[in-house]
Amino acid sequence: MSPASLIRSAALLVAASFVVQLDALMFHLTPNQRKCLKEEIHKDVLVTGEYTLSESPGQSANLKVTDSKGHVLYNKDDAVKGKFAFTTEEYDMFEICFESHLPAGSGHGGDREVSLTMKRGVEAKKLRRYSKGGKAKANGSGVEEVGRSF
């Protein structure tokens, strides 16, 4: 192997190790803002998530997880802290959206800190032993069973 090939291989290995290890994310959500994350998922892979939002007086936040066809895999109004789990029956893309709401006339609310930890496959299955999750089954009319909080 040439030195250039070795460097390229090492760089790919290092990049792959970061992708595998990254399963937690923190960000700020300003009042009346929507932030979404998209990720690919392979067929029959269990995905679990755990989230926490900091308190902010007068503000509420919603969390919604959907697949590429718009099927709702998980939905939580007034989300503060919780867990979710789902699988898909085919290779797909899913989207996780947090949306903050501050009623008009409530003044200027502060940012909310959002913490999201997600696990896929083997790591998620360890968590599933202690929980019940939903399985998203796409059919002609939508999702038969949606993900449930555990």
Disulfide bonds with the S-S distance in Angstrom:
Cys36-Cys97 2.04
